[in-house]
Structure formats: C-alpha cells, structure tokens
Amino acid sequence: MTALRQLVSYGLVGGLQLVLDWACFVLMTAAGVAVVPANLAGRVAGASLGFWLNGRYTFAREGQPTLARRHALRFAAFWLATTAASTLAVQAIDAREGLQAAWLLKPLVEALLAALGFLAARHWIYRP
C-alpha cells in the first residue's frame, strides 16, 4: 500500500480510535472518575481497536495482517510513551483550566500524538 493510502487508512482508523477514547474519557470523568485513570481507560480502548485495525488493514503486507508478537511489543512500547505524554497533558489542562477544557482539548492532544504515531507505525511498529 502506498504511503498516501496508508495515511488515509490510518486517519480513518485514528478517527474511530479518537471517538472511542474521548467518549470513554468524557463519560468516566463525568461520572466522577479522576482524569488520570479515565484517560488511561480511554487510551486502552482506543489502542485496542487501533492496533487490530491498523495491523489488519492499514499496514498489512500483501493482504496478510501484521499482528505478530513483535508488532504488539513495539506497539506497546510506543503506546506507553504516548500515553504518558497524553496523560500529563490532559492532567495539566484539567489542573489549569478545568475538566471541560480537558474534554475539549483532549482530541487536539491525541491528534498531535497521532502524527507521531503514523511515522512510528509505518517505519517501526508494523515492519516485518
């Protein structure tokens, strides 16, 4: 698959991930769950969907999914780093501007991390 097609597919999958992640985050924090665990839960939900869809479709090689153990380990390492960044950012927004600002700005935080995620996925995570 060409880089452009991968980018479009990654963007579509990322949109689904973002909706799932954000919805979990908003629903959990609205129910009184603290920002950090709610962000972690949302990112786990989104990541689970994204790893499978991207490995199955976006970065598949010759129609074969790229969902081997090595891909999962690479994904997990990258996910831990971006989750730390996301959680610190969302927590800082909440502390400075309040929960509603965190609800509004979380998609922006995740979109910025997704740009790095595409490069990591294309050149490292889903490589043979």
Secondary structure, DSSP 8 states (H G I E B T S, - for coil): --HHHHHHHHHHHHHHHHHHHHHHHHHHHHTT--HHHHHHHHHHHHHHHHHHHIIIIIT-BTTB----HHHHHHHHHHHHHHHHHHHHHHHHHHHHH-HHHHHHHHHHHHHHHHHHHHHHIIIIIT--
